[in-house]
């Protein structure tokens, strides 16, 4: 016990303010995260500022472009007004300076005509022509006047005819009188009922009332075949009624299909060939190779095979050249004046039709507005204005 006890070594003092291992590491991570967040906020602010700057630049550019466009449009309008003003002054100066030239041009325009005569200063619609035509006469011609035009010896007579298609009535109390060997031309605006008159005579329409007579025979209720075979009425259709694949002779023979014997049709066809050498020279040729005038001649000739007394001719000049039109009217003139045929015609070329016909009727809305000699209607100023081009 007397010996001294050894003193233990001294321990280092613990500083409670100094963080130990893992606490120090946590603080460093937190500081780094704060720095990154701060950097991101700063970057976002820079980007936002750039976007705002870009939008501002775009608005300025748009405003500038709009101002430039407005300025350019104003400049263009001013230039246009200036040009118009200049042109007006020049035109006024020219009109004042050259009245003689203007007068000469007006004179030249005045010579333009339809069918080679009359003025076309005013172009009227079909409806307008119809209304104007209706004013020509408040009442149609009397039956006594129609009788006088037929020389008081009517061969074909229509009395108070009401006719049309289905239930639609086109003709209203229509009357017509024509003597044997005379010719009559129907003119008028489109839809006036001109072709319906021909159709009714031949039996192509519904007849509601009235009467049709040839000579002393009532033919109102006869069929087209009966009218052709028994009443001596033949219908010459508008263009393109030939059979192009058949020969000229075969086409003629078709016109005699109602003959009692084929030999009768053959004999009638030979008479046509004797009359028209133009067809005789082509009798074995297909009808399709004929010219327009020759086809029309064939159509007329085919109707003659049945040896009719009355010819109903629908638009004889349609689709033909002028030289062929003259030829067709010469043929019709020959049939009337040499063969004694009675001809009732609808013709689009009103001047040509009235020049040809003994009698002319002006139809309006299924009724006769005017009836007179063909040459007198040609001289009628109202008829000329509405249908002859002046």
Protein Blocks (a to p, Z undefined) as FASTA:
>chain_A
ZZccddddddddddfkbccfklmmmmmmmmmmmmmmmmmmmmmmmmmmmmmmmmmmmmmm
mmmmmmmmmmmmmmmmmmmmmmmmmmmmmmmmmmmmmmmlmmmmmmmmmmpceehiajdf
bccdfklmmmmmmmmpmbdcdfklmmmmnoopafbdcehiacdehjbcfbghiacdddeh
iacddeddehilpmmmmmmmnopaccfbdcddehjbcfklpcfklmmmmnopacdddehi
acfkbcfklmmmmmmmmpmbfklmmmmmmmmmmmmmmlmmmmmpcfklpcfklmmmmmmm
mmmmnopabdcdehklgoiafklmmmmmmmmmmmmmmnopacddddfblmlmmmmpmbdc
ddeehiafbdcdfklmmmmmklmmmmnoZZ
